[in-house]
Amino acid sequence: MSQEAVIEVDQLVVDYGKGSKLHRAVDGISFSVREGECVGFIGANGAGKSTTIKTLMGFMFPSSGQAGVFGARAGTPESRRRIGYLPEVALYYPFMKARELLELYGGLGGLSRVDIRARVPGILEKVGLSDQGESLLKSFSKGMQQRLGIAQSLITEPDLLVYDELNSGLDPLGRVDLREVLLDLKSQGRTIFFSSHELNEVENLCDRVIMIHRGRILKNAPLAEIQEETGGTSLEAYFISLVGGTQTVT
């Protein structure tokens, strides 16, 4: 594996509000994600996961510290060009067809019409929507919308995939299908960084886990190292032991 850092976060602080209403969502965290790694970013509700991911995408700005992607400041066109992203809640125009949505995202990503038309059928098949290309999005269930969101993140064949709550809305079959898609991407050397409340999937997919609690990193270690340290204890049980409570990781 190359040692190039795809994501670099250095003493990142992100605040909401001002004055007496100031809330520190991310409190001086540092980590990196190397090329070809699959890293799970886990923590309880309000831990700072989504805030960190939004900062990496340039939707929020650091109060102090730095966040970079592919050697460029997070949020710049240079940093975004090679990213496929799916937010925690993805909203799409209900009267657009699935094929049209992928064509839109492919065009925004700089693909030619020829390339887009060649890629769309295969991507729809990959996410289990091969017979839904001409269906209106208003007819899609939450799980189908999540599958389509994953498809749009793949249309430009990005080098880095960033997902916030990866398994949101997916049924057990959808989770299995998604796991196969991500394992295939891992085998191709793509870099994957995601948050998820399905810690079984984190254990099945990830090379490394970053645990965050109340805006600070509790653990950043290879999954194999954590498993050896805990004697096979589940990630959820291990996280709870670190925070000293009974919280569910979500």
LUMTI-687375 format. One line per field, with one value per residue: z negated, x, y negated of N, C-alpha, C, O in turn; residue number from 1. Coordinates in steps of 0.1 Angstrom, whole numbers. Each point is the difference from the previous one (the first is absolute). Example, Ala and Ser with C-alpha at 12.3 -4.5 7.8 and 13.67 -1.06 7.14 Angstrom:
n.c3: c(-78, 14)
n.c1: c(132, -14)
n.c2: c(57, -11)
ca.c3: c(0, 0)
ca.c1: c(-9, 9)
ca.c2: c(-12, -11)
c.c3: c(0, -8)
c.c1: c(9, -8)
c.c2: c(-12, -11)
o.c3: c(-7, -1)
o.c1: c(10, 5)
o.c2: c(0, -11)
resi: c(1, 2)
//
This chain:
n.c3: c(0, 16, 3, 21, -5, -6, -18, 3, -18, 4, -16, 9, 9, -12, 8, -19, 18, -12, -2, -7, 20, -11, 22, -19, 21, 6, -9, 19, 16, -8, 21, 0, 20, -7, 12, 9, -10, -16, 4, -17, 9, -17, 1, -21, -6, 21, 10, 16, -5, -9, -23, -12, -4, -16, -19, -6, -9, -21, -9, -5, -16, 9, -19, 2, 1, -1, 20, -1, 20, -5, -22, 2, 4, -22, 14, -3, 14, -7, -15, 9, 7, -19, -2, -12, 8, -21, 9, -18, 5, 8, 5, 3, 18, -13, 6, -17, 21, -4, 16, -2, -15, 6, 11, -13, -11, 13, 3, -17, 4, 12, -10, 11, 17, 12, -7, 5, 21, 3, -7, 12, 22, 9, 6, 19, 19, 7, 9, 18, 14, -1, -18, -9, 16, 4, -16, -2, 2, 14, 19, 1, 0, -21, -4, 6, -16, -17, 4, -1, -21, -6, 6, -12, -18, 8, -2, -18, -9, -15, -2, 2, -15, 7, -17, 8, -17, -3, -21, 0, -18, -6, 18, -13, 8, -9, -20, 1, 5, -17, -14, 8, -3, -20, -3, 9, -11, -16, 7, -1, -22, 3, 4, -19, 6, -18, 5, -21, 7, 22, -22, 2, 3, -18, -13, 8, -9, -21, 10, 6, -21, 9, -19, 6, -11, 4, 19, -14, 7, 5, 20, -3, 7, 2, 19, 18, 7, 14, 22, 11, 8, 19, 13, 13, -15, -7, 22, 8, 3, 20, 18, 3, 10, 22, 10, 2, 21, 0, 1, 8, 6, -2)
n.c1: c(8, -13, 21, -5, 8, -14, 2, -5, 4, -3, 1, -8, -1, -15, 0, -11, -11, -16, 20, -17, -1, 16, 1, 9, -2, 12, 6, 1, -17, 7, 0, 5, -2, 5, 17, -20, 4, -1, -8, 3, -19, 12, -22, 4, -21, 1, 1, -16, -14, -21, 0, 4, -17, -14, 8, -4, -20, 7, -7, 20, -5, 19, -4, 3, 21, 7, -8, 9, -1, 7, 2, -21, 3, -1, -8, 21, 0, 16, -8, -10, 17, 12, -14, 2, -17, 3, -14, 4, 2, -7, 6, -17, 10, -16, 3, 14, 7, -7, -14, -22, -11, -6, -20, -19, -7, -13, -22, -15, -6, -16, -18, 13, -7, 18, 13, -7, 1, 21, 1, -10, 2, 19, -1, -10, 12, 15, -11, 5, 14, 8, -11, 19, 11, -14, 13, -22, 11, -14, 9, 14, 5, -8, -12, -22, -13, -7, -17, -21, -9, -8, -22, -16, -4, -16, -19, 5, -14, -16, 12, -14, 1, -15, 5, -18, 12, 20, 1, 8, -11, 22, -10, -12, -21, -16, -9, -17, -21, -12, -10, -19, -19, -9, -13, -20, -16, -10, -17, -17, -4, -21, -1, 4, -15, 2, -18, 3, -22, 6, -4, -21, -16, -7, -15, -21, -6, -7, 9, -15, 9, -17, 13, -21, 13, -22, -5, -4, 20, -16, -10, 22, -17, 21, -11, 14, 6, -13, 1, 17, -1, -13, 18, 4, 11, -21, -4, -17, 2, 8, -14, -14, 10, -2, -19, 4, -3, -18, 18, -18, 11, 2)
n.c2: c(12, -8, -9, 5, -20, 17, 14, -22, 13, -22, 16, 19, -21, 13, -21, 5, -9, -10, -9, -13, -11, -12, 5, 9, -7, -18, 19, -13, 0, 20, -7, 22, -10, 20, -7, -4, -20, 17, -20, 14, -10, 6, 4, -7, 6, -9, 20, -1, 16, -1, -3, 18, 14, -6, 7, 21, 1, -5, 19, 10, -15, 5, 12, 23, -8, 21, -10, 20, -11, 20, 1, 8, -22, 7, 16, 5, -17, -14, -14, -18, -13, 0, -18, 19, -13, 7, -15, -13, -21, 20, -21, 15, -8, -9, -21, 3, -1, 21, 8, -5, 14, 21, 0, 1, 19, 13, -5, 6, 21, -10, 10, 15, -13, -6, -17, -20, -9, -9, -21, -16, 3, -7, -21, -6, 4, -16, -17, 12, -12, 21, 7, -8, 12, 17, 10, -2, -19, -10, 8, -17, 22, 3, 18, -1, -10, 14, 14, -9, 0, 20, 4, -10, 13, 13, -13, -11, 16, -5, -19, -18, 17, -15, 13, -12, 11, 9, 7, -21, 8, 2, 8, 15, 1, -14, 7, 15, -7, -9, 15, 9, -12, 1, 18, -2, -11, 12, 14, -15, 7, 9, -21, 12, -16, 14, -13, 8, 1, 0, 1, 7, -17, -11, 11, -4, -20, -3, -18, -16, 0, -11, 1, -2, -14, -2, 10, 17, -5, 15, 0, 5, 13, 8, 2, 0, -20, -12, 6, -9, -21, -1, 4, -17, -11, 4, -2, 13, 22, 6, 0, 18, 17, -2, 6, 22, 8, -13, -13, -10, 19, -22)
ca.c3: c(0, 0, -12, 3, -8, 8, -9, -12, -9, -10, -11, 5, -9, 7, -9, 4, -8, -5, -13, -10, 7, 7, -3, 7, 6, 2, -10, 1, 4, 11, 6, 14, 7, 10, 13, 0, -12, -3, -13, -7, -9, -8, -13, -3, 6, -5, -3, 9, 12, 12, 1, 5, 14, 7, 1, 10, 13, 2, -4, -12, 0, -13, -8, 0, 5, 14, 6, 13, 8, 12, -1, 2, -11, 1, 5, 13, 12, 1, -10, 3, 14, 1, -10, 1, -13, -3, -14, -9, 6, 14, 5, 14, 6, 1, 14, 8, 1, -6, 10, 2, -11, 2, 11, -5, -8, 9, 7, -9, -2, 11, 10, 13, 2, 4, -12, -9, 5, -1, -14, -8, -1, -9, -14, -5, -3, -11, -13, -1, 5, 14, 7, -4, 6, 6, -11, -6, -13, -10, -3, -7, -15, -6, 3, 14, 2, -5, 11, 10, -4, 1, 14, 4, -5, 8, 15, 5, -4, -8, -7, -14, -3, -14, -3, -14, -3, 12, 1, -3, 8, 7, -6, -1, 13, 5, -6, 6, 13, -1, -4, 12, 8, -7, 0, 14, 1, -8, 8, 11, -5, -3, -14, -5, -14, -2, -13, 1, -13, 2, -3, 6, 13, -3, -3, 12, 11, -2, -4, -12, -6, -8, -9, -5, -11, -4, 8, -1, 4, -10, 5, 14, 1, 9, -5, -5, -13, -10, -2, -8, -13, -7, 1, 8, -5, 10, 0, -9, -14, -3, -1, -13, -11, 1, -5, -14, -1, 7, 13, 13, 11, 11)
ca.c1: c(-8, 7, -1, -6, -12, -11, -7, 9, -7, 10, -5, -12, -11, -11, -9, -13, -6, 9, -2, -5, -6, 11, 1, 11, -4, 13, 9, 14, 4, 10, 1, 2, -5, 9, -5, -4, -6, -14, 0, -12, 0, -11, -2, -14, -6, 6, 14, 8, 3, -5, 7, 13, -2, -4, 12, 8, -7, -1, -13, 2, 14, 7, 3, 14, 5, 0, -4, 4, -3, 9, 10, -6, -9, -13, -10, 5, -3, 10, -1, -12, -1, 2, -8, -14, -5, -14, -3, -9, -13, 1, -13, 1, -12, -9, -5, 12, 2, 13, 11, 2, 8, 14, 5, 3, 12, 12, 3, 6, 13, 9, 0, -6, -13, 3, 5, -12, -10, 6, 2, -12, -7, 9, 0, -13, 0, 9, -7, -13, -11, 2, -13, -7, 6, -10, -10, 0, 6, -11, -5, 11, 1, 12, 11, 3, 6, 14, 7, 2, 11, 13, 3, 5, 13, 9, -1, 12, 11, 9, 11, -3, -14, -4, -14, -5, -10, 1, -11, -13, -12, 2, -4, 12, 5, 8, 13, 9, 4, 9, 13, 7, 4, 11, 11, 5, 7, 12, 10, 5, 9, -7, 0, -13, -1, -14, -6, -11, -4, 0, 14, 3, 6, 14, 9, 1, 6, 11, 13, 3, -12, 2, -11, -1, -10, -1, 9, 14, 3, 3, 8, 3, 9, -5, -10, 6, 7, -11, -6, 10, 0, -12, -3, -12, -12, -6, 4, -10, 3, 13, -2, -7, 10, 9, -7, -4, -14, -8, -5, 0, 8, -9)
ca.c2: c(-12, -13, -8, -13, -3, -5, -9, -4, -9, -4, -9, -6, -5, -6, -6, -5, -11, -11, -5, 9, 11, 7, 15, 5, 13, 7, -6, 2, 13, 2, 13, 0, 13, 3, 5, 15, 5, -2, -4, -3, -11, 4, -7, -2, -12, -13, 2, -9, 8, -7, -13, 3, 3, -13, -9, 6, -3, -14, -5, -7, -5, 1, -11, 0, 12, 2, 13, 0, 12, 1, -11, -13, -3, 6, -9, -6, 8, 10, 11, 7, 6, 15, 5, 4, -3, 2, -6, 8, -1, -5, -4, -1, -5, 12, 2, 4, 14, 4, -2, -14, -5, 4, -8, -14, 0, 3, -13, -9, 6, -2, 11, -2, 7, 13, 7, 1, 11, 13, 4, 1, 14, 8, -5, 4, 15, 3, -3, 8, -7, 1, -1, -12, -12, -9, -2, -13, 1, -1, 14, 7, 1, -6, 9, -2, -13, 1, 7, -10, -9, 7, 0, -14, -2, 8, -3, -5, 9, -8, 7, 0, 0, -5, 3, -3, 10, 8, 10, -6, 4, 13, 12, 9, 4, -12, -1, 10, -4, -11, 5, 6, -11, -7, 9, 0, -13, 1, 8, -8, -10, -12, -4, -1, -6, -1, 2, 9, 5, 14, 3, 13, -3, -6, 11, 8, -8, -10, 3, -8, -6, -12, -2, -14, -2, -14, -8, 4, 13, 9, 11, 0, 11, 11, 8, 13, -4, 0, 13, 7, -6, 3, 14, 2, -8, -8, -15, -8, 2, -7, -14, -3, 1, -12, -12, 2, -1, 10, -6, 8, -8, -3)
c.c3: c(0, -13, 2, -9, 9, -8, -11, -8, -11, -10, 4, -11, 8, -11, 7, -9, -5, -15, -10, 7, 8, -3, 8, 4, 2, -7, 1, 5, 11, 4, 15, 5, 12, 13, -1, -13, 0, -15, -5, -10, -9, -13, -2, 7, -7, -3, 8, 13, 13, 1, 6, 15, 8, 1, 11, 14, 3, -3, -13, -1, -14, -7, -2, 4, 15, 4, 15, 7, 13, 0, 2, -12, 2, 5, 13, 11, 2, -9, 3, 12, 0, -11, 5, -14, -1, -14, -8, 6, 14, 6, 15, 6, 4, 14, 10, 0, -5, 10, 2, -11, 2, 12, -5, -8, 8, 7, -9, -4, 12, 10, 13, 0, 3, -12, -10, 4, -1, -15, -8, -1, -10, -14, -6, -3, -12, -14, -1, 5, 15, 8, -4, 6, 5, -10, -6, -15, -11, -3, -8, -15, -5, 4, 15, 3, -5, 11, 11, -4, 1, 15, 5, -5, 8, 15, 6, -3, -9, -8, -15, -1, -14, -2, -14, -3, 13, 2, -2, 9, 7, -8, 0, 14, 6, -6, 5, 14, -1, -5, 11, 9, -6, 0, 14, 1, -7, 8, 11, -5, -3, -15, -5, -15, -3, -15, 1, -14, 1, -2, 5, 14, -1, -1, 13, 10, -3, -3, -14, -5, -8, -8, -5, -10, -5, 6, 0, 4, -12, 4, 15, 3, 11, -6, -6, -14, -11, -3, -9, -15, -9, -1, 7, -4, 12, -1, -9, -14, -3, -1, -13, -11, 0, -6, -14, -2, 7, 13, 11, 10, 11, 9)
c.c1: c(9, -2, -5, -12, -10, -8, 10, -8, 10, -6, -13, -10, -11, -11, -13, -4, 11, -4, -4, -6, 11, 0, 12, -3, 12, 11, 15, 4, 10, 0, 3, -6, 9, -6, -2, -5, -15, -1, -15, 1, -12, -1, -15, -6, 6, 14, 9, 3, -5, 7, 13, -1, -4, 11, 10, -5, -1, -13, 0, 15, 6, 0, 15, 5, -2, -6, 3, -3, 8, 10, -6, -9, -14, -10, 4, -4, 10, -2, -13, 0, 1, -7, -14, -6, -15, -3, -10, -15, 1, -14, 1, -14, -9, -5, 12, 1, 14, 11, 3, 9, 15, 6, 4, 13, 13, 4, 7, 14, 10, 0, -6, -14, 2, 4, -12, -9, 6, 1, -13, -6, 8, -1, -14, -1, 8, -7, -14, -12, -1, -13, -7, 5, -10, -11, 2, 4, -11, -5, 11, -2, 13, 12, 4, 7, 15, 9, 4, 11, 14, 4, 5, 14, 11, 1, 13, 12, 11, 11, -3, -16, -2, -15, -3, -12, -3, -12, -13, -11, 1, -6, 12, 5, 8, 13, 10, 5, 10, 14, 8, 6, 13, 12, 7, 8, 13, 11, 6, 9, -7, 1, -14, 0, -15, -4, -12, -4, -1, 14, 4, 6, 13, 10, 3, 9, 13, 13, 4, -13, 5, -13, 0, -11, 1, 11, 15, 2, 4, 10, 2, 10, -5, -10, 6, 7, -11, -6, 10, 0, -12, -4, -13, -13, -5, 4, -9, 4, 13, -2, -7, 10, 9, -7, -6, -15, -7, -6, 1, 7, -10, 5)
c.c2: c(-13, -7, -14, -2, -6, -10, -4, -10, -3, -10, -7, -3, -5, -4, -3, -12, -10, -3, 11, 13, 8, 15, 5, 15, 9, -7, 4, 14, 0, 14, -1, 14, 1, 5, 15, 5, -1, -2, -3, -10, 1, -8, -2, -12, -12, 1, -9, 7, -8, -14, 2, 2, -12, -9, 5, -3, -15, -6, -7, -4, 1, -13, -2, 14, 1, 13, -1, 14, 0, -12, -14, -3, 5, -10, -7, 9, 11, 12, 8, 9, 15, 7, 5, -1, 3, -5, 10, 0, -6, -2, -2, -5, 12, 4, 3, 15, 4, -2, -14, -6, 4, -8, -14, 0, 3, -12, -10, 4, -1, 11, -4, 7, 14, 9, 3, 11, 13, 5, 2, 14, 9, -4, 3, 15, 2, -3, 6, -8, 1, -2, -13, -13, -10, -3, -14, 2, -1, 14, 8, 1, -6, 8, -1, -13, 1, 8, -9, -10, 6, 0, -13, -2, 7, -4, -5, 8, -7, 8, 1, 0, -4, 1, -3, 9, 8, 9, -6, 5, 13, 12, 10, 4, -12, -1, 10, -4, -12, 5, 5, -11, -6, 9, 0, -13, 0, 8, -8, -11, -13, -3, -3, -5, -2, 1, 10, 5, 16, 5, 14, -3, -7, 12, 8, -8, -7, 6, -7, -7, -12, -2, -14, -1, -14, -9, 4, 15, 9, 11, -1, 11, 10, 9, 13, -2, 0, 13, 8, -5, 4, 15, 4, -6, -8, -14, -8, 2, -6, -15, -4, 1, -12, -12, 2, -1, 11, -5, 10, -9, -1, -11)
o.c3: c(-7, -7, -9, -1, 6, 5, -6, 5, -7, 4, -3, -9, 9, -8, 12, -12, 4, -5, 0, -7, 8, -12, 12, -8, -2, 1, -8, -6, 8, -8, 6, -7, 8, -1, -5, -1, 8, -8, 6, -9, 5, -6, 9, 5, -12, -6, -4, 8, 9, 12, 9, 8, 11, 10, 7, 10, 11, 3, -3, 8, -10, 5, -2, 2, 7, -8, 6, -7, 7, 11, -1, -7, 12, -4, 7, -2, 4, 3, -3, 2, 9, -4, 7, -9, 9, -10, 6, -1, 2, 0, 5, -7, 7, 3, 12, -10, 0, -3, 1, 2, -2, -1, 4, 2, -3, 2, 4, -3, -1, 9, 0, -8, -4, -1, -6, -8, -2, -2, -8, -12, -8, -9, -11, -11, -9, -9, -8, -4, 7, 11, 2, -5, 0, 3, -1, -7, -11, -11, -3, -6, 8, 3, 3, 8, 6, 2, 5, 8, 3, 3, 7, 6, 0, 6, 11, 4, 4, -2, -7, 6, -9, 7, -10, 7, 6, 11, -1, 13, 6, -12, 6, 2, 7, 7, 2, 3, 8, 5, 1, 5, 7, 1, 1, 6, 4, 0, 5, 8, -3, -8, 8, -8, 8, -8, 11, -9, -11, 9, 1, 4, 8, 5, 1, 9, 8, -6, -8, 8, -7, 5, -5, 1, -4, -6, 6, -2, -7, -8, 8, -3, 3, -12, -11, -9, -11, -12, -8, -9, -12, -6, -3, 5, 8, -11, -7, -8, -11, -9, -7, -10, -11, -7, -6, -10, 3, 5, 1, 1, 6, 10)
o.c1: c(9, -10, 0, -9, 2, -4, 6, -5, 5, -3, -1, -3, 2, -4, 0, 4, 12, -10, 6, -2, -4, 0, 0, 0, -1, 1, 5, 10, 1, 0, -1, -1, 2, -11, 8, -5, -6, 4, -7, 9, -11, 10, -8, 8, 2, 6, 11, 8, 8, 3, 4, 7, 5, 1, 5, 7, -3, -3, -9, 8, -7, 2, 4, -8, -4, 1, -3, -1, 0, 3, 8, -5, -5, -1, -9, -1, -3, 3, 0, -8, -6, 3, -6, 5, -7, 6, -5, -6, 4, -8, 8, -10, 4, -3, -3, -3, 9, 11, 12, 8, 9, 12, 10, 8, 11, 12, 10, 9, 11, 9, -9, -1, -7, -5, -1, -4, -7, -1, -1, -3, -6, 0, -1, -5, -4, 2, -8, -11, -4, -1, -12, -3, 2, -11, 11, -3, 2, -6, -3, -3, 9, 11, 12, 9, 9, 11, 11, 8, 9, 12, 10, 7, 12, 10, 3, 12, 11, -2, 5, -6, 6, -8, 7, -11, -11, -6, -10, 1, -10, 3, 10, 12, 11, 10, 12, 11, 10, 10, 12, 11, 9, 11, 12, 11, 10, 12, 10, 6, 8, 1, -8, 7, -7, 7, -6, 9, -3, 8, 12, 10, 9, 11, 11, 6, 8, 2, 8, -9, 9, -11, 10, -11, 11, 6, 8, -9, 9, 9, -10, 12, -12, 1, -4, -1, 2, -2, -4, 0, 1, -10, -7, -10, 8, 4, 4, 0, 2, 6, 4, -1, 5, 6, -4, -5, 5, -11, 9, -2, -4, -6)
o.c2: c(-1, 1, -8, 8, -11, -11, 9, -10, 9, -11, -12, 8, -9, 9, -4, 0, 1, 3, 11, 10, 9, 3, -2, 9, 12, -12, 8, 6, -9, 10, -11, 9, -8, 6, 8, 11, -8, 8, -8, 0, -2, -5, 3, -8, -1, -10, -3, -5, -3, -4, -8, -5, -2, -7, -8, -2, -4, -12, -8, 5, -2, -11, -12, 9, -9, 10, -9, 10, -10, -5, -9, 9, -1, -12, -5, 12, 11, 11, 12, 9, 6, 11, -8, 6, -2, 5, 9, 10, -12, 9, -8, 2, 9, 11, -1, 7, -9, -4, -4, -9, -9, -3, -6, -9, -5, -3, -7, -8, 4, 0, -9, 10, 9, 11, 10, 9, 10, 12, 9, 4, 7, 8, 4, 4, 9, 7, -3, 2, -10, -4, -1, -11, -12, -6, -5, 10, 4, 2, 11, -11, -4, -5, 0, -1, -6, -4, 0, -4, -7, -2, -1, -8, -3, 5, 3, -4, -1, 12, 9, -8, 6, -5, 4, -2, -1, 0, 8, -2, 4, 1, -3, 1, 2, -4, -3, 1, 0, -5, -2, 1, -3, -5, 1, 0, -5, -3, 4, -8, -10, 9, -7, 6, -7, 7, 0, 1, 6, 1, 2, 7, 3, -1, 5, 7, -1, 10, 5, -3, 0, -1, -5, 6, -5, -8, -7, 8, -4, 4, -3, -1, 0, 3, 5, 8, 5, 3, 8, 8, 2, 4, 9, 2, -6, -5, -9, -10, -6, -6, -10, -8, -4, -8, -9, -5, 10, 4, 8, -12, 9, -3)
resi: c(1, 2, 3, 4, 5, 6, 7, 8, 9, 10, 11, 12, 13, 14, 15, 16, 17, 18, 19, 20, 21, 22, 23, 24, 25, 26, 27, 28, 29, 30, 31, 32, 33, 34, 35, 36, 37, 38, 39, 40, 41, 42, 43, 44, 45, 46, 47, 48, 49, 50, 51, 52, 53, 54, 55, 56, 57, 58, 59, 60, 61, 62, 63, 64, 65, 66, 67, 68, 69, 70, 71, 72, 73, 74, 75, 76, 77, 78, 79, 80, 81, 82, 83, 84, 85, 86, 87, 88, 89, 90, 91, 92, 93, 94, 95, 96, 97, 98, 99, 100, 101, 102, 103, 104, 105, 106, 107, 108, 109, 110, 111, 112, 113, 114, 115, 116, 117, 118, 119, 120, 121, 122, 123, 124, 125, 126, 127, 128, 129, 130, 131, 132, 133, 134, 135, 136, 137, 138, 139, 140, 141, 142, 143, 144, 145, 146, 147, 148, 149, 150, 151, 152, 153, 154, 155, 156, 157, 158, 159, 160, 161, 162, 163, 164, 165, 166, 167, 168, 169, 170, 171, 172, 173, 174, 175, 176, 177, 178, 179, 180, 181, 182, 183, 184, 185, 186, 187, 188, 189, 190, 191, 192, 193, 194, 195, 196, 197, 198, 199, 200, 201, 202, 203, 204, 205, 206, 207, 208, 209, 210, 211, 212, 213, 214, 215, 216, 217, 218, 219, 220, 221, 222, 223, 224, 225, 226, 227, 228, 229, 230, 231, 232, 233, 234, 235, 236, 237, 238, 239, 240, 241, 242, 243, 244, 245, 246, 247, 248, 249, 250)
//
